[in-house]
């Protein structure tokens, strides 16, 4: 499934801040098992660009401490530069909110081995990602079955898989909508809505937006969701949108 542009497209614009923030109201610490040498970057999205907030050069000690300043819960990224030419496979996303965030992972599987201890938004973000992982695994199985069916020219199986895929996609969308509405008092709600189901039927997005608490509506992601819905409605009235109607 294609990703919402405000999340993915910014990834191609990476800028290094000349002076990183050394003091803040969020402390990010942790350990990367097996890491002997490398550079860790703490990143966030600022004005549609992914910028470095802080950095640590690891040389023998796999532990790290970095800081950020936030006004509200906001997604940050922990990026490990292994100088392997792969920019996007070594990045962990997490919610940074005032206080302490502890991240542990490994060098061998930086993204999959990660465990994050943080605030309420992070707890719910982890819960959501565990369920979405199941959807993605089922989708991967369908892709593999599709590949085999194509080789065998099994039209019946291909049709079955198409039905199964649409059902799975609908289940994912409904789960996300229900999750967002059940967590309407947390910033994770509008964030996952924008990230995972931005191309859902506009009435579902509207339902999520209207359910948000006043505080979350005024948050960074709450405002982004509201603006996105308004833009979608304008485009749909003009007949210029190509979004799905799930």
Secondary structure, DSSP 8 states (H G I E B T S, - for coil): ----HHHHGGGG-EE--SS-----SEEEEEEEET--EEEEEEEEEETTEEEEEEEEEEES--EEEEEE--SS-EEEEEEEE-SSS-SSSSEEEEEE-SEEEEEEEESTTTTTT-EEE-SHHHHHHHHHHHHHHHHHHHHHHHHHHHHHHHHHT-HHHHHHHHHHHHHHHHHHHHHHHHHHHHTTTSTHHHHHHHHH-TTS-HHHHHHHHHHS-HHHHTSHHHHHHHHHHHHHHHHHHHT-------
